[in-house]
């Protein structure tokens, strides 16, 4: 069975679980939770929308990883209260966000780098640096968002830790973990450009993205692998 079929079935299973949770929330009149779950369900269809509307192929592994991350952070983390039940839940998810944002940043700048019409020819080090800064920057913006929501609506998105009710410790650990995840992706991305090999999951995802989106990478075969 092809991997794409497996990933598609796993995605459908997750969507079914979310739909069942939505029905239960509506029956229990948990309106905010129901709205959030509905929004998550809509987000899980974004990869298909990108393919059909904009002809942008998303590697099924990356699409599934993104869906799992959204469900784990919003559905299980916020709605089911896993952030409070498991102290490590927030740390794992921020590491995951560093990975995913790093991949998005790398694919974004690599797409520009491979497109002849745009005329951008960045060296591998700068491509990796952009991916790293993109992931860390978005992570910092998210922490600002959490701070604003806590102060404006008296929420607890910046989780209060023992001995630090301000949430500063949580914020700093989130940024540290985001940075660690982004660093790993930037390093793997640099290795991909330098070797054009097939040694890691990131390299396989990037190769799949490039091979299935030829309209985004015109003239990519002429790119020089500069150090």
C-alpha positions as CSV (number, residue, x, y, z in Angstrom):
1,X,0.0,0.0,0.0
2,X,1.4,3.4,-1.0
3,X,2.4,5.7,1.8
4,X,0.1,8.5,0.5
5,X,-2.9,6.1,1.0
6,X,-1.8,5.3,4.5
7,X,-1.4,9.0,5.4
8,X,-4.8,9.8,3.8
9,X,-6.5,7.1,5.9
10,X,-4.8,8.3,9.1
11,X,-6.0,11.8,8.3
12,X,-9.6,10.6,7.8
13,X,-9.4,8.8,11.1
14,X,-8.3,11.9,12.9
15,X,-11.0,13.9,11.3
16,X,-13.6,11.3,12.4
17,X,-12.3,11.6,16.0
18,X,-12.6,15.3,15.8
19,X,-16.2,15.1,14.4
20,X,-17.2,12.8,17.2
21,X,-15.7,15.2,19.7
22,X,-17.6,18.0,18.1
23,X,-20.9,16.2,18.4
24,X,-20.3,15.5,22.1
25,X,-19.4,19.1,22.7
26,X,-22.6,20.3,21.0
27,X,-24.7,17.9,23.1
28,X,-23.0,19.1,26.3
29,X,-23.5,22.8,25.1
30,X,-19.8,23.5,25.3
31,X,-20.0,26.2,22.6
32,X,-16.4,27.5,22.8
33,X,-14.9,24.0,22.6
34,X,-17.3,23.1,19.8
35,X,-16.3,26.2,17.8
36,X,-12.6,25.5,18.3
37,X,-13.0,21.9,17.3
38,X,-14.9,22.9,14.2
39,X,-12.1,25.3,13.3
40,X,-9.6,22.5,13.8
41,X,-11.6,20.3,11.4
42,X,-11.5,23.0,8.8
43,X,-7.7,23.4,9.2
44,X,-7.3,19.7,8.5
45,X,-8.7,20.2,5.0
46,X,-6.2,23.0,4.1
47,X,-3.7,20.6,2.4
48,X,-6.4,19.4,0.0
49,X,-7.5,23.0,-0.7
50,X,-4.0,24.0,-1.6
51,X,-3.7,21.1,-4.0
52,X,-7.1,21.7,-5.7
53,X,-7.2,25.5,-5.7
54,X,-3.6,26.5,-6.0
55,X,-2.0,23.3,-7.5
56,X,0.5,23.2,-4.7
57,X,1.4,19.6,-3.8
58,X,2.0,19.1,-0.1
59,X,4.0,16.0,0.9
60,X,1.5,13.7,2.7
61,X,4.0,13.1,5.6
62,X,4.2,16.9,6.2
63,X,0.4,17.4,5.9
64,X,-0.2,14.6,8.4
65,X,2.4,15.9,10.8
66,X,0.8,19.4,10.6
67,X,-2.6,18.0,11.3
68,X,-1.4,15.9,14.2
69,X,0.3,19.0,15.6
70,X,-2.9,21.2,15.4
71,X,-5.0,18.5,17.0
72,X,-2.5,17.9,19.8
73,X,-2.1,21.6,20.6
74,X,-5.6,22.9,20.2
75,X,-7.9,19.9,20.7
76,X,-6.0,17.8,23.3
77,X,-3.9,20.7,24.7
78,X,-6.5,23.4,25.2
79,X,-9.9,21.7,25.0
80,X,-9.0,18.5,26.8
81,X,-6.6,20.2,29.2
82,X,-3.5,18.1,28.4
83,X,-1.3,21.2,29.1
84,X,-2.3,20.9,32.8
85,X,-2.4,17.1,33.0
86,X,1.1,16.6,31.5
87,X,3.9,19.0,32.2
88,X,5.9,17.9,29.2
89,X,3.0,18.4,26.7
90,X,3.8,22.1,26.0
91,X,7.5,21.4,25.6
92,X,7.0,18.6,23.1
93,X,4.6,20.7,21.0
94,X,6.9,23.7,20.9
95,X,9.7,21.4,19.7
96,X,7.3,20.2,17.1
97,X,6.4,23.7,16.1
98,X,10.1,24.5,15.7
99,X,10.4,21.5,13.3
100,X,7.3,22.4,11.3
101,X,8.0,26.1,11.0
102,X,11.6,25.4,10.1
103,X,10.4,23.1,7.3
104,X,7.9,25.7,6.0
105,X,10.6,28.5,6.1
106,X,13.1,26.2,4.3
107,X,10.6,25.2,1.6
108,X,9.5,28.8,1.1
109,X,13.0,30.3,0.5
110,X,14.2,27.2,-1.4
111,X,11.2,27.6,-3.7
112,X,12.3,31.2,-4.4
113,X,15.9,30.1,-4.8
114,X,15.0,27.5,-7.4
115,X,12.8,29.7,-9.5
116,X,14.7,31.3,-12.4
117,X,12.2,34.1,-13.0
118,X,12.6,35.5,-9.5
119,X,16.4,35.7,-9.7
120,X,17.2,34.9,-6.1
121,X,20.3,32.8,-5.7
122,X,21.1,32.4,-2.0
123,X,23.9,30.2,-0.7
124,X,23.0,27.2,1.4
125,X,24.0,28.9,4.6
126,X,21.6,31.8,4.0
127,X,18.8,29.5,3.1
128,X,19.3,27.6,6.3
129,X,19.6,30.8,8.3
130,X,16.3,32.1,6.8
131,X,14.5,28.8,7.8
132,X,16.0,29.1,11.3
133,X,15.0,32.8,11.7
134,X,11.5,32.2,10.2
135,X,10.8,29.4,12.8
136,X,12.1,31.4,15.8
137,X,10.4,34.6,14.6
138,X,7.0,33.0,14.3
139,X,7.6,31.3,17.7
140,X,8.3,34.7,19.2
141,X,5.1,36.2,17.7
142,X,3.1,33.3,19.2
143,X,4.5,34.1,22.6
144,X,3.5,37.8,22.2
145,X,0.0,36.5,21.2
146,X,-0.2,34.4,24.3
147,X,0.9,37.3,26.5
148,X,-1.8,39.5,24.9
149,X,-4.5,37.0,25.3
150,X,-3.6,36.4,29.0
151,X,-3.6,40.1,29.8
152,X,-6.7,41.1,27.7
153,X,-8.9,38.2,28.4
154,X,-7.5,36.8,31.7
155,X,-6.5,33.5,30.1
156,X,-3.6,31.2,31.0
157,X,-1.9,30.6,27.7
158,X,1.4,31.4,29.3
159,X,1.3,28.6,31.7
160,X,2.0,29.5,35.3
161,X,4.9,27.4,36.6
162,X,5.7,26.7,40.2
163,X,7.5,29.7,41.7
164,X,6.8,31.8,38.7
165,X,3.2,33.0,38.3
166,X,4.2,35.5,35.7
167,X,4.6,32.9,33.0
168,X,8.1,34.2,32.1
169,X,9.8,30.8,32.7
170,X,7.2,29.1,30.4
171,X,7.8,31.6,27.7
172,X,11.6,31.3,27.9
173,X,11.5,27.5,27.8
174,X,9.1,27.7,24.8
175,X,11.5,29.9,22.9
176,X,14.5,27.7,23.8
177,X,12.7,24.6,22.6
178,X,11.5,26.4,19.4
179,X,15.1,27.4,18.7
180,X,16.4,23.9,19.2
181,X,13.9,22.5,16.8
182,X,14.6,25.2,14.2
183,X,18.3,24.5,14.6
184,X,17.9,20.9,13.7
185,X,15.8,21.6,10.6
186,X,18.3,24.3,9.5
187,X,21.1,21.9,9.8
188,X,19.3,19.1,7.9
189,X,18.3,21.6,5.2
190,X,21.9,22.8,4.8
191,X,23.0,19.2,4.4
192,X,20.3,18.7,1.7
193,X,21.4,21.6,-0.4
194,X,25.1,20.7,-0.1
195,X,24.7,17.0,-1.0
196,X,21.3,16.8,-2.8
197,X,21.2,13.4,-1.1
198,X,18.4,11.3,0.3
199,X,19.6,10.7,3.9
200,X,16.9,12.2,6.1
201,X,13.1,12.6,6.3
202,X,13.5,16.3,5.6
203,X,15.5,15.6,2.4
204,X,12.8,13.2,1.3
205,X,10.0,15.7,2.0
206,X,11.9,18.5,0.1
207,X,12.6,16.2,-2.9
208,X,8.9,15.2,-3.0
209,X,7.8,18.8,-2.8
210,X,10.1,19.8,-5.6
211,X,9.4,16.9,-7.9
212,X,5.6,17.3,-7.5
213,X,5.6,21.1,-8.0
214,X,7.6,21.6,-11.2
215,X,5.7,24.8,-11.9
216,X,7.3,26.3,-8.8
217,X,10.8,25.3,-9.7
218,X,11.5,26.3,-13.3
219,X,15.2,26.3,-14.0
220,X,16.0,24.6,-10.6
221,X,18.3,22.1,-12.3
222,X,20.6,25.0,-13.2
223,X,21.2,26.0,-9.6
224,X,24.8,25.8,-8.5
225,X,25.5,24.2,-5.1
226,X,27.6,27.0,-3.7
227,X,29.1,26.7,-0.2
